[in-house]
């Protein structure tokens, strides 16, 4: 078994804003700071600490917007994510357990159960092998996990319920 954590892999979450006052908000790049991914020849499982989501920074047009967020802004966002969206006190972990892993051209197809916020859903995603890394880009609608997207200013500024999760690890077997 190979165990991967934040020292050799990454899990990032990208959020996107919407609403009449969306120009006042920011698309965000968040990073999970505590997780374990266990890889076997024919299976994968993962455990993520819900309270470990950290703000990397704001995004503008798909690119980093360095210096846009203050340390206080970042702390407020992290607190709101943990307390109000993920309810990390009640739902401390998110997990994934595969039921099938198939090698396909350029990578793998992975089927399994993702549990977030106490709600489990089965799904399939693809993992691409690139430059010795394994990269999965997974679209998640947080409403399907009974989470309410963040909103402010009477809903005129909202975070879209669809987020992008990007998981990157060393590719099994190297290159």
Rosetta constraint file for C-alpha pairs under 8 A:
AtomPair CA 1 CA 38 HARMONIC 6.64 0.50
AtomPair CA 1 CA 39 HARMONIC 5.69 0.50
AtomPair CA 1 CA 40 HARMONIC 5.02 0.50
AtomPair CA 1 CA 41 HARMONIC 7.90 0.50
AtomPair CA 2 CA 38 HARMONIC 5.71 0.50
AtomPair CA 2 CA 39 HARMONIC 5.07 0.50
AtomPair CA 2 CA 40 HARMONIC 6.63 0.50
AtomPair CA 3 CA 36 HARMONIC 6.61 0.50
AtomPair CA 3 CA 37 HARMONIC 5.66 0.50
AtomPair CA 3 CA 38 HARMONIC 4.58 0.50
AtomPair CA 3 CA 39 HARMONIC 6.36 0.50
AtomPair CA 4 CA 8 HARMONIC 6.17 0.50
AtomPair CA 4 CA 9 HARMONIC 6.25 0.50
AtomPair CA 4 CA 36 HARMONIC 5.66 0.50
AtomPair CA 4 CA 37 HARMONIC 4.98 0.50
AtomPair CA 4 CA 38 HARMONIC 6.35 0.50
AtomPair CA 4 CA 39 HARMONIC 7.91 0.50
AtomPair CA 4 CA 169 HARMONIC 7.24 0.50
AtomPair CA 5 CA 9 HARMONIC 5.73 0.50
AtomPair CA 5 CA 10 HARMONIC 7.52 0.50
AtomPair CA 5 CA 34 HARMONIC 7.22 0.50
AtomPair CA 5 CA 35 HARMONIC 5.53 0.50
AtomPair CA 5 CA 36 HARMONIC 4.75 0.50
AtomPair CA 5 CA 37 HARMONIC 6.34 0.50
AtomPair CA 6 CA 10 HARMONIC 5.67 0.50
AtomPair CA 6 CA 32 HARMONIC 7.90 0.50
AtomPair CA 6 CA 33 HARMONIC 6.26 0.50
AtomPair CA 6 CA 34 HARMONIC 6.29 0.50
AtomPair CA 6 CA 35 HARMONIC 6.40 0.50
AtomPair CA 6 CA 36 HARMONIC 7.64 0.50
AtomPair CA 8 CA 169 HARMONIC 6.61 0.50
AtomPair CA 8 CA 170 HARMONIC 7.17 0.50
AtomPair CA 9 CA 167 HARMONIC 7.58 0.50
AtomPair CA 9 CA 168 HARMONIC 5.50 0.50
AtomPair CA 9 CA 169 HARMONIC 4.40 0.50
AtomPair CA 9 CA 170 HARMONIC 6.92 0.50
AtomPair CA 10 CA 31 HARMONIC 7.35 0.50
AtomPair CA 10 CA 32 HARMONIC 7.23 0.50
AtomPair CA 10 CA 166 HARMONIC 7.91 0.50
AtomPair CA 10 CA 167 HARMONIC 5.78 0.50
AtomPair CA 10 CA 168 HARMONIC 5.24 0.50
AtomPair CA 10 CA 169 HARMONIC 6.64 0.50
AtomPair CA 11 CA 31 HARMONIC 5.89 0.50
AtomPair CA 11 CA 32 HARMONIC 5.51 0.50
AtomPair CA 11 CA 165 HARMONIC 6.96 0.50
AtomPair CA 11 CA 166 HARMONIC 5.71 0.50
AtomPair CA 11 CA 167 HARMONIC 4.51 0.50
AtomPair CA 11 CA 168 HARMONIC 6.51 0.50
AtomPair CA 12 CA 29 HARMONIC 6.85 0.50
AtomPair CA 12 CA 30 HARMONIC 5.49 0.50
AtomPair CA 12 CA 31 HARMONIC 4.37 0.50
AtomPair CA 12 CA 32 HARMONIC 6.20 0.50
AtomPair CA 12 CA 165 HARMONIC 5.68 0.50
AtomPair CA 12 CA 166 HARMONIC 5.17 0.50
AtomPair CA 12 CA 167 HARMONIC 6.51 0.50
AtomPair CA 13 CA 29 HARMONIC 5.95 0.50
AtomPair CA 13 CA 30 HARMONIC 5.00 0.50
AtomPair CA 13 CA 31 HARMONIC 6.21 0.50
AtomPair CA 13 CA 32 HARMONIC 7.89 0.50
AtomPair CA 13 CA 163 HARMONIC 6.71 0.50
AtomPair CA 13 CA 164 HARMONIC 5.63 0.50
AtomPair CA 13 CA 165 HARMONIC 4.52 0.50
AtomPair CA 13 CA 166 HARMONIC 6.40 0.50
AtomPair CA 14 CA 27 HARMONIC 7.32 0.50
AtomPair CA 14 CA 28 HARMONIC 5.61 0.50
AtomPair CA 14 CA 29 HARMONIC 4.73 0.50
AtomPair CA 14 CA 30 HARMONIC 6.22 0.50
AtomPair CA 14 CA 163 HARMONIC 5.73 0.50
AtomPair CA 14 CA 164 HARMONIC 5.06 0.50
AtomPair CA 14 CA 165 HARMONIC 6.44 0.50
AtomPair CA 15 CA 27 HARMONIC 5.52 0.50
AtomPair CA 15 CA 28 HARMONIC 5.13 0.50
AtomPair CA 15 CA 29 HARMONIC 6.71 0.50
AtomPair CA 15 CA 159 HARMONIC 6.71 0.50
AtomPair CA 15 CA 160 HARMONIC 7.01 0.50
AtomPair CA 15 CA 162 HARMONIC 7.49 0.50
AtomPair CA 15 CA 163 HARMONIC 5.11 0.50
AtomPair CA 15 CA 164 HARMONIC 6.82 0.50
AtomPair CA 16 CA 26 HARMONIC 7.33 0.50
AtomPair CA 16 CA 27 HARMONIC 4.50 0.50
AtomPair CA 16 CA 28 HARMONIC 6.67 0.50
AtomPair CA 16 CA 159 HARMONIC 5.72 0.50
AtomPair CA 16 CA 160 HARMONIC 5.57 0.50
AtomPair CA 16 CA 162 HARMONIC 7.84 0.50
AtomPair CA 16 CA 163 HARMONIC 7.08 0.50
AtomPair CA 17 CA 22 HARMONIC 5.80 0.50
AtomPair CA 17 CA 25 HARMONIC 6.64 0.50
AtomPair CA 17 CA 26 HARMONIC 6.41 0.50
AtomPair CA 17 CA 27 HARMONIC 5.64 0.50
AtomPair CA 17 CA 157 HARMONIC 7.14 0.50
AtomPair CA 17 CA 158 HARMONIC 5.65 0.50
AtomPair CA 17 CA 159 HARMONIC 4.43 0.50
AtomPair CA 17 CA 160 HARMONIC 5.56 0.50
AtomPair CA 18 CA 22 HARMONIC 5.00 0.50
AtomPair CA 18 CA 157 HARMONIC 6.18 0.50
AtomPair CA 18 CA 158 HARMONIC 5.27 0.50
AtomPair CA 18 CA 159 HARMONIC 6.02 0.50
AtomPair CA 18 CA 160 HARMONIC 6.03 0.50
AtomPair CA 19 CA 155 HARMONIC 7.20 0.50
AtomPair CA 19 CA 156 HARMONIC 4.99 0.50
AtomPair CA 19 CA 157 HARMONIC 4.95 0.50
AtomPair CA 19 CA 158 HARMONIC 5.81 0.50
AtomPair CA 20 CA 156 HARMONIC 5.07 0.50
AtomPair CA 20 CA 157 HARMONIC 6.51 0.50
AtomPair CA 21 CA 25 HARMONIC 7.44 0.50
AtomPair CA 21 CA 156 HARMONIC 5.29 0.50
AtomPair CA 21 CA 157 HARMONIC 5.09 0.50
AtomPair CA 22 CA 26 HARMONIC 7.65 0.50
AtomPair CA 22 CA 156 HARMONIC 7.29 0.50
AtomPair CA 22 CA 157 HARMONIC 5.16 0.50
AtomPair CA 22 CA 158 HARMONIC 7.09 0.50
AtomPair CA 24 CA 157 HARMONIC 7.68 0.50
AtomPair CA 25 CA 157 HARMONIC 6.94 0.50
AtomPair CA 26 CA 58 HARMONIC 5.78 0.50
AtomPair CA 26 CA 59 HARMONIC 6.63 0.50
AtomPair CA 26 CA 60 HARMONIC 7.41 0.50
AtomPair CA 27 CA 58 HARMONIC 5.71 0.50
AtomPair CA 27 CA 59 HARMONIC 5.11 0.50
AtomPair CA 27 CA 60 HARMONIC 6.67 0.50
AtomPair CA 28 CA 55 HARMONIC 7.35 0.50
AtomPair CA 28 CA 56 HARMONIC 7.72 0.50
AtomPair CA 28 CA 57 HARMONIC 6.01 0.50
AtomPair CA 28 CA 58 HARMONIC 4.57 0.50
AtomPair CA 28 CA 59 HARMONIC 5.50 0.50
AtomPair CA 29 CA 55 HARMONIC 6.29 0.50
AtomPair CA 29 CA 56 HARMONIC 5.49 0.50
AtomPair CA 29 CA 57 HARMONIC 5.50 0.50
AtomPair CA 29 CA 58 HARMONIC 6.11 0.50
AtomPair CA 29 CA 59 HARMONIC 6.63 0.50
AtomPair CA 30 CA 53 HARMONIC 6.36 0.50
AtomPair CA 30 CA 54 HARMONIC 5.42 0.50
AtomPair CA 30 CA 55 HARMONIC 4.47 0.50
AtomPair CA 30 CA 56 HARMONIC 5.23 0.50
AtomPair CA 30 CA 57 HARMONIC 7.11 0.50
AtomPair CA 31 CA 53 HARMONIC 5.61 0.50
AtomPair CA 31 CA 54 HARMONIC 5.20 0.50
AtomPair CA 31 CA 55 HARMONIC 6.35 0.50
AtomPair CA 31 CA 56 HARMONIC 6.34 0.50
AtomPair CA 32 CA 48 HARMONIC 7.46 0.50
AtomPair CA 32 CA 49 HARMONIC 7.80 0.50
AtomPair CA 32 CA 52 HARMONIC 5.52 0.50
AtomPair CA 32 CA 53 HARMONIC 4.53 0.50
AtomPair CA 32 CA 54 HARMONIC 6.20 0.50
AtomPair CA 33 CA 52 HARMONIC 5.16 0.50
AtomPair CA 33 CA 53 HARMONIC 6.20 0.50
AtomPair CA 33 CA 54 HARMONIC 6.73 0.50
AtomPair CA 34 CA 48 HARMONIC 6.32 0.50
AtomPair CA 34 CA 49 HARMONIC 5.80 0.50
AtomPair CA 34 CA 52 HARMONIC 5.74 0.50
AtomPair CA 35 CA 46 HARMONIC 7.28 0.50
AtomPair CA 35 CA 47 HARMONIC 5.59 0.50
AtomPair CA 35 CA 48 HARMONIC 4.41 0.50
AtomPair CA 35 CA 49 HARMONIC 6.18 0.50
AtomPair CA 36 CA 46 HARMONIC 5.58 0.50
AtomPair CA 36 CA 47 HARMONIC 5.33 0.50
AtomPair CA 36 CA 48 HARMONIC 6.68 0.50
AtomPair CA 37 CA 44 HARMONIC 7.06 0.50
AtomPair CA 37 CA 45 HARMONIC 5.70 0.50
AtomPair CA 37 CA 46 HARMONIC 4.24 0.50
AtomPair CA 37 CA 47 HARMONIC 6.54 0.50
AtomPair CA 38 CA 44 HARMONIC 5.62 0.50
AtomPair CA 38 CA 45 HARMONIC 5.23 0.50
AtomPair CA 38 CA 46 HARMONIC 6.20 0.50
AtomPair CA 39 CA 43 HARMONIC 6.14 0.50
AtomPair CA 39 CA 44 HARMONIC 4.69 0.50
AtomPair CA 39 CA 45 HARMONIC 6.80 0.50
AtomPair CA 40 CA 44 HARMONIC 6.19 0.50
AtomPair CA 42 CA 100 HARMONIC 7.24 0.50
AtomPair CA 42 CA 101 HARMONIC 5.67 0.50
AtomPair CA 42 CA 102 HARMONIC 7.80 0.50
AtomPair CA 43 CA 97 HARMONIC 7.93 0.50
AtomPair CA 43 CA 98 HARMONIC 5.76 0.50
AtomPair CA 43 CA 99 HARMONIC 7.16 0.50
AtomPair CA 43 CA 100 HARMONIC 6.70 0.50
AtomPair CA 43 CA 101 HARMONIC 5.94 0.50
AtomPair CA 44 CA 96 HARMONIC 7.94 0.50
AtomPair CA 44 CA 97 HARMONIC 6.27 0.50
AtomPair CA 44 CA 98 HARMONIC 5.47 0.50
AtomPair CA 44 CA 101 HARMONIC 7.86 0.50
AtomPair CA 45 CA 95 HARMONIC 7.40 0.50
AtomPair CA 45 CA 96 HARMONIC 5.34 0.50
AtomPair CA 45 CA 97 HARMONIC 4.45 0.50
AtomPair CA 45 CA 98 HARMONIC 6.16 0.50
AtomPair CA 46 CA 95 HARMONIC 5.45 0.50
AtomPair CA 46 CA 96 HARMONIC 5.03 0.50
AtomPair CA 46 CA 97 HARMONIC 6.65 0.50
AtomPair CA 47 CA 93 HARMONIC 6.60 0.50
AtomPair CA 47 CA 94 HARMONIC 5.91 0.50
AtomPair CA 47 CA 95 HARMONIC 4.59 0.50
AtomPair CA 47 CA 96 HARMONIC 6.72 0.50
AtomPair CA 48 CA 52 HARMONIC 7.93 0.50
AtomPair CA 48 CA 93 HARMONIC 5.48 0.50
AtomPair CA 48 CA 94 HARMONIC 5.13 0.50
AtomPair CA 48 CA 95 HARMONIC 6.27 0.50
AtomPair CA 49 CA 53 HARMONIC 7.97 0.50
AtomPair CA 49 CA 92 HARMONIC 6.01 0.50
AtomPair CA 49 CA 93 HARMONIC 4.79 0.50
AtomPair CA 49 CA 94 HARMONIC 6.63 0.50
AtomPair CA 50 CA 82 HARMONIC 6.79 0.50
AtomPair CA 50 CA 86 HARMONIC 6.70 0.50
AtomPair CA 50 CA 88 HARMONIC 5.32 0.50
AtomPair CA 50 CA 91 HARMONIC 7.23 0.50
AtomPair CA 50 CA 92 HARMONIC 5.31 0.50
AtomPair CA 50 CA 93 HARMONIC 5.17 0.50
AtomPair CA 50 CA 94 HARMONIC 6.40 0.50
AtomPair CA 51 CA 82 HARMONIC 5.33 0.50
AtomPair CA 51 CA 88 HARMONIC 5.46 0.50
AtomPair CA 51 CA 89 HARMONIC 7.96 0.50
AtomPair CA 51 CA 92 HARMONIC 6.89 0.50
AtomPair CA 53 CA 78 HARMONIC 6.60 0.50
AtomPair CA 53 CA 81 HARMONIC 7.66 0.50
AtomPair CA 53 CA 82 HARMONIC 7.51 0.50
AtomPair CA 54 CA 74 HARMONIC 7.90 0.50
AtomPair CA 54 CA 78 HARMONIC 6.00 0.50
AtomPair CA 55 CA 74 HARMONIC 5.78 0.50
AtomPair CA 55 CA 77 HARMONIC 7.39 0.50
AtomPair CA 55 CA 78 HARMONIC 6.61 0.50
AtomPair CA 57 CA 64 HARMONIC 6.88 0.50
AtomPair CA 57 CA 65 HARMONIC 7.03 0.50
AtomPair CA 57 CA 66 HARMONIC 6.70 0.50
AtomPair CA 57 CA 68 HARMONIC 7.58 0.50
AtomPair CA 57 CA 69 HARMONIC 6.72 0.50
AtomPair CA 57 CA 74 HARMONIC 7.83 0.50
AtomPair CA 58 CA 64 HARMONIC 6.10 0.50
AtomPair CA 58 CA 65 HARMONIC 5.31 0.50
AtomPair CA 58 CA 66 HARMONIC 6.91 0.50
AtomPair CA 58 CA 68 HARMONIC 6.37 0.50
AtomPair CA 58 CA 69 HARMONIC 6.68 0.50
AtomPair CA 59 CA 63 HARMONIC 5.30 0.50
AtomPair CA 59 CA 64 HARMONIC 4.51 0.50
AtomPair CA 59 CA 65 HARMONIC 5.02 0.50
AtomPair CA 60 CA 64 HARMONIC 6.25 0.50
AtomPair CA 60 CA 65 HARMONIC 5.69 0.50
AtomPair CA 69 CA 73 HARMONIC 5.67 0.50
AtomPair CA 69 CA 74 HARMONIC 6.44 0.50
AtomPair CA 70 CA 74 HARMONIC 6.32 0.50
AtomPair CA 71 CA 75 HARMONIC 6.20 0.50
AtomPair CA 72 CA 76 HARMONIC 6.13 0.50
AtomPair CA 73 CA 77 HARMONIC 6.20 0.50
AtomPair CA 74 CA 78 HARMONIC 6.15 0.50
AtomPair CA 75 CA 79 HARMONIC 6.10 0.50
AtomPair CA 76 CA 80 HARMONIC 6.11 0.50
AtomPair CA 77 CA 81 HARMONIC 6.11 0.50
AtomPair CA 78 CA 82 HARMONIC 6.20 0.50
AtomPair CA 79 CA 83 HARMONIC 5.85 0.50
AtomPair CA 79 CA 84 HARMONIC 7.90 0.50
AtomPair CA 80 CA 84 HARMONIC 5.21 0.50
AtomPair CA 80 CA 85 HARMONIC 6.70 0.50
AtomPair CA 80 CA 150 HARMONIC 7.95 0.50
AtomPair CA 81 CA 85 HARMONIC 4.96 0.50
AtomPair CA 81 CA 86 HARMONIC 5.89 0.50
AtomPair CA 81 CA 87 HARMONIC 7.76 0.50
AtomPair CA 82 CA 86 HARMONIC 5.17 0.50
AtomPair CA 82 CA 87 HARMONIC 5.60 0.50
AtomPair CA 82 CA 88 HARMONIC 5.20 0.50
AtomPair CA 82 CA 89 HARMONIC 7.85 0.50
AtomPair CA 83 CA 87 HARMONIC 4.74 0.50
AtomPair CA 83 CA 88 HARMONIC 6.15 0.50
AtomPair CA 83 CA 89 HARMONIC 7.24 0.50
AtomPair CA 84 CA 150 HARMONIC 7.73 0.50
AtomPair CA 85 CA 147 HARMONIC 5.90 0.50
AtomPair CA 85 CA 148 HARMONIC 6.00 0.50
AtomPair CA 85 CA 149 HARMONIC 6.45 0.50
AtomPair CA 85 CA 150 HARMONIC 6.72 0.50
AtomPair CA 86 CA 91 HARMONIC 7.17 0.50
AtomPair CA 86 CA 117 HARMONIC 6.33 0.50
AtomPair CA 86 CA 147 HARMONIC 6.83 0.50
AtomPair CA 87 CA 91 HARMONIC 5.97 0.50
AtomPair CA 87 CA 92 HARMONIC 7.85 0.50
AtomPair CA 87 CA 117 HARMONIC 7.34 0.50
AtomPair CA 88 CA 92 HARMONIC 4.72 0.50
AtomPair CA 88 CA 93 HARMONIC 7.48 0.50
AtomPair CA 91 CA 116 HARMONIC 7.74 0.50
AtomPair CA 91 CA 117 HARMONIC 5.40 0.50
AtomPair CA 91 CA 118 HARMONIC 6.38 0.50
AtomPair CA 93 CA 116 HARMONIC 7.27 0.50
AtomPair CA 93 CA 117 HARMONIC 7.87 0.50
AtomPair CA 94 CA 114 HARMONIC 7.50 0.50
AtomPair CA 94 CA 115 HARMONIC 5.54 0.50
AtomPair CA 94 CA 116 HARMONIC 4.67 0.50
AtomPair CA 94 CA 117 HARMONIC 7.00 0.50
AtomPair CA 95 CA 114 HARMONIC 5.83 0.50
AtomPair CA 95 CA 115 HARMONIC 5.20 0.50
AtomPair CA 95 CA 116 HARMONIC 6.80 0.50
AtomPair CA 96 CA 112 HARMONIC 6.85 0.50
AtomPair CA 96 CA 113 HARMONIC 5.53 0.50
AtomPair CA 96 CA 114 HARMONIC 4.43 0.50
AtomPair CA 96 CA 115 HARMONIC 6.29 0.50
AtomPair CA 97 CA 112 HARMONIC 5.48 0.50
AtomPair CA 97 CA 113 HARMONIC 5.42 0.50
AtomPair CA 97 CA 114 HARMONIC 6.80 0.50
AtomPair CA 98 CA 110 HARMONIC 6.68 0.50
AtomPair CA 98 CA 111 HARMONIC 5.59 0.50
AtomPair CA 98 CA 112 HARMONIC 3.82 0.50
AtomPair CA 98 CA 113 HARMONIC 6.32 0.50
AtomPair CA 99 CA 110 HARMONIC 7.85 0.50
AtomPair CA 99 CA 111 HARMONIC 5.68 0.50
AtomPair CA 99 CA 112 HARMONIC 4.76 0.50
AtomPair CA 99 CA 113 HARMONIC 7.54 0.50
AtomPair CA 100 CA 110 HARMONIC 5.87 0.50
AtomPair CA 100 CA 111 HARMONIC 5.10 0.50
AtomPair CA 100 CA 112 HARMONIC 6.65 0.50
AtomPair CA 101 CA 108 HARMONIC 6.71 0.50
AtomPair CA 101 CA 109 HARMONIC 5.84 0.50
AtomPair CA 101 CA 110 HARMONIC 4.60 0.50
AtomPair CA 101 CA 111 HARMONIC 6.42 0.50
AtomPair CA 102 CA 108 HARMONIC 5.48 0.50
AtomPair CA 102 CA 109 HARMONIC 5.17 0.50
AtomPair CA 102 CA 110 HARMONIC 6.49 0.50
AtomPair CA 103 CA 107 HARMONIC 5.99 0.50
AtomPair CA 103 CA 108 HARMONIC 4.36 0.50
AtomPair CA 103 CA 109 HARMONIC 6.35 0.50
AtomPair CA 104 CA 108 HARMONIC 5.03 0.50
AtomPair CA 104 CA 109 HARMONIC 6.47 0.50
AtomPair CA 106 CA 128 HARMONIC 5.81 0.50
AtomPair CA 106 CA 129 HARMONIC 5.69 0.50
AtomPair CA 107 CA 126 HARMONIC 7.35 0.50
AtomPair CA 107 CA 127 HARMONIC 5.45 0.50
AtomPair CA 107 CA 128 HARMONIC 4.53 0.50
AtomPair CA 107 CA 129 HARMONIC 4.90 0.50
AtomPair CA 107 CA 134 HARMONIC 7.60 0.50
AtomPair CA 108 CA 126 HARMONIC 5.75 0.50
AtomPair CA 108 CA 127 HARMONIC 5.07 0.50
AtomPair CA 108 CA 128 HARMONIC 6.69 0.50
AtomPair CA 109 CA 124 HARMONIC 6.95 0.50
AtomPair CA 109 CA 125 HARMONIC 5.97 0.50
AtomPair CA 109 CA 126 HARMONIC 4.58 0.50
AtomPair CA 109 CA 127 HARMONIC 6.30 0.50
AtomPair CA 110 CA 124 HARMONIC 5.51 0.50
AtomPair CA 110 CA 125 HARMONIC 5.48 0.50
AtomPair CA 110 CA 126 HARMONIC 6.12 0.50
AtomPair CA 110 CA 127 HARMONIC 7.44 0.50
AtomPair CA 111 CA 122 HARMONIC 7.28 0.50
AtomPair CA 111 CA 123 HARMONIC 5.67 0.50
AtomPair CA 111 CA 124 HARMONIC 4.24 0.50
AtomPair CA 111 CA 125 HARMONIC 6.61 0.50
AtomPair CA 112 CA 122 HARMONIC 5.42 0.50
AtomPair CA 112 CA 123 HARMONIC 5.77 0.50
AtomPair CA 112 CA 124 HARMONIC 6.55 0.50
AtomPair CA 113 CA 120 HARMONIC 6.29 0.50
AtomPair CA 113 CA 121 HARMONIC 5.44 0.50
AtomPair CA 113 CA 122 HARMONIC 4.23 0.50
AtomPair CA 113 CA 123 HARMONIC 6.40 0.50
AtomPair CA 114 CA 120 HARMONIC 5.54 0.50
AtomPair CA 114 CA 121 HARMONIC 5.42 0.50
AtomPair CA 114 CA 122 HARMONIC 6.21 0.50
AtomPair CA 114 CA 123 HARMONIC 7.53 0.50
AtomPair CA 115 CA 119 HARMONIC 5.31 0.50
AtomPair CA 115 CA 120 HARMONIC 4.11 0.50
AtomPair CA 115 CA 121 HARMONIC 6.42 0.50
AtomPair CA 115 CA 145 HARMONIC 7.99 0.50
AtomPair CA 116 CA 120 HARMONIC 6.60 0.50
AtomPair CA 116 CA 145 HARMONIC 6.14 0.50
AtomPair CA 117 CA 145 HARMONIC 6.15 0.50
AtomPair CA 117 CA 146 HARMONIC 7.08 0.50
AtomPair CA 117 CA 147 HARMONIC 7.15 0.50
AtomPair CA 118 CA 145 HARMONIC 7.56 0.50
AtomPair CA 119 CA 145 HARMONIC 5.32 0.50
AtomPair CA 119 CA 146 HARMONIC 7.30 0.50
AtomPair CA 120 CA 145 HARMONIC 7.45 0.50
AtomPair CA 125 CA 136 HARMONIC 7.29 0.50
AtomPair CA 125 CA 137 HARMONIC 7.79 0.50
AtomPair CA 125 CA 138 HARMONIC 6.55 0.50
AtomPair CA 126 CA 136 HARMONIC 6.10 0.50
AtomPair CA 126 CA 137 HARMONIC 7.56 0.50
AtomPair CA 127 CA 134 HARMONIC 6.14 0.50
AtomPair CA 127 CA 135 HARMONIC 5.35 0.50
AtomPair CA 127 CA 136 HARMONIC 4.45 0.50
AtomPair CA 127 CA 137 HARMONIC 7.49 0.50
AtomPair CA 128 CA 134 HARMONIC 5.59 0.50
AtomPair CA 128 CA 135 HARMONIC 5.15 0.50
AtomPair CA 128 CA 136 HARMONIC 6.31 0.50
AtomPair CA 129 CA 133 HARMONIC 5.71 0.50
AtomPair CA 129 CA 134 HARMONIC 4.68 0.50
AtomPair CA 129 CA 135 HARMONIC 6.47 0.50
AtomPair CA 129 CA 171 HARMONIC 6.46 0.50
AtomPair CA 129 CA 175 HARMONIC 7.68 0.50
AtomPair CA 130 CA 134 HARMONIC 6.38 0.50
AtomPair CA 130 CA 135 HARMONIC 7.40 0.50
AtomPair CA 130 CA 175 HARMONIC 7.43 0.50
AtomPair CA 131 CA 175 HARMONIC 5.97 0.50
AtomPair CA 132 CA 170 HARMONIC 6.17 0.50
AtomPair CA 132 CA 171 HARMONIC 5.33 0.50
AtomPair CA 132 CA 174 HARMONIC 5.33 0.50
AtomPair CA 132 CA 175 HARMONIC 3.73 0.50
AtomPair CA 133 CA 168 HARMONIC 6.71 0.50
AtomPair CA 133 CA 169 HARMONIC 5.68 0.50
AtomPair CA 133 CA 170 HARMONIC 4.46 0.50
AtomPair CA 133 CA 171 HARMONIC 4.40 0.50
AtomPair CA 133 CA 174 HARMONIC 7.65 0.50
AtomPair CA 133 CA 175 HARMONIC 7.05 0.50
AtomPair CA 134 CA 167 HARMONIC 7.98 0.50
AtomPair CA 134 CA 168 HARMONIC 5.62 0.50
AtomPair CA 134 CA 169 HARMONIC 5.24 0.50
AtomPair CA 134 CA 170 HARMONIC 5.78 0.50
AtomPair CA 134 CA 171 HARMONIC 4.52 0.50
AtomPair CA 134 CA 172 HARMONIC 7.67 0.50
AtomPair CA 135 CA 166 HARMONIC 7.03 0.50
AtomPair CA 135 CA 167 HARMONIC 5.68 0.50
AtomPair CA 135 CA 168 HARMONIC 4.53 0.50
AtomPair CA 135 CA 169 HARMONIC 6.70 0.50
AtomPair CA 136 CA 165 HARMONIC 7.94 0.50
AtomPair CA 136 CA 166 HARMONIC 5.62 0.50
AtomPair CA 136 CA 167 HARMONIC 5.14 0.50
AtomPair CA 136 CA 168 HARMONIC 6.56 0.50
AtomPair CA 137 CA 164 HARMONIC 6.80 0.50
AtomPair CA 137 CA 165 HARMONIC 5.81 0.50
AtomPair CA 137 CA 166 HARMONIC 4.59 0.50
AtomPair CA 137 CA 167 HARMONIC 6.63 0.50
AtomPair CA 138 CA 164 HARMONIC 5.77 0.50
AtomPair CA 138 CA 165 HARMONIC 5.06 0.50
AtomPair CA 138 CA 166 HARMONIC 6.32 0.50
AtomPair CA 139 CA 162 HARMONIC 6.70 0.50
AtomPair CA 139 CA 163 HARMONIC 5.91 0.50
AtomPair CA 139 CA 164 HARMONIC 4.72 0.50
AtomPair CA 139 CA 165 HARMONIC 6.29 0.50
AtomPair CA 140 CA 162 HARMONIC 5.57 0.50
AtomPair CA 140 CA 163 HARMONIC 5.39 0.50
AtomPair CA 140 CA 164 HARMONIC 6.27 0.50
AtomPair CA 140 CA 165 HARMONIC 7.20 0.50
AtomPair CA 141 CA 145 HARMONIC 7.66 0.50
AtomPair CA 141 CA 161 HARMONIC 5.38 0.50
AtomPair CA 141 CA 162 HARMONIC 4.31 0.50
AtomPair CA 141 CA 163 HARMONIC 6.35 0.50
AtomPair CA 142 CA 146 HARMONIC 6.81 0.50
AtomPair CA 142 CA 147 HARMONIC 5.53 0.50
AtomPair CA 142 CA 148 HARMONIC 7.26 0.50
AtomPair CA 142 CA 149 HARMONIC 7.29 0.50
AtomPair CA 142 CA 161 HARMONIC 5.49 0.50
AtomPair CA 142 CA 162 HARMONIC 6.39 0.50
AtomPair CA 142 CA 163 HARMONIC 7.35 0.50
AtomPair CA 143 CA 147 HARMONIC 5.08 0.50
AtomPair CA 143 CA 148 HARMONIC 6.17 0.50
AtomPair CA 143 CA 149 HARMONIC 7.50 0.50
AtomPair CA 143 CA 161 HARMONIC 6.27 0.50
AtomPair CA 148 CA 161 HARMONIC 7.71 0.50
AtomPair CA 149 CA 158 HARMONIC 7.15 0.50
AtomPair CA 149 CA 159 HARMONIC 5.72 0.50
AtomPair CA 149 CA 160 HARMONIC 6.67 0.50
AtomPair CA 149 CA 161 HARMONIC 5.55 0.50
AtomPair CA 150 CA 158 HARMONIC 5.88 0.50
AtomPair CA 150 CA 159 HARMONIC 5.47 0.50
AtomPair CA 151 CA 155 HARMONIC 5.25 0.50
AtomPair CA 151 CA 156 HARMONIC 7.51 0.50
AtomPair CA 151 CA 157 HARMONIC 5.67 0.50
AtomPair CA 151 CA 158 HARMONIC 4.16 0.50
AtomPair CA 151 CA 159 HARMONIC 6.28 0.50
AtomPair CA 152 CA 156 HARMONIC 6.58 0.50
AtomPair CA 152 CA 157 HARMONIC 5.27 0.50
AtomPair CA 152 CA 158 HARMONIC 6.34 0.50
AtomPair CA 153 CA 157 HARMONIC 6.08 0.50
AtomPair CA 170 CA 174 HARMONIC 6.96 0.50
AtomPair CA 171 CA 175 HARMONIC 6.49 0.50
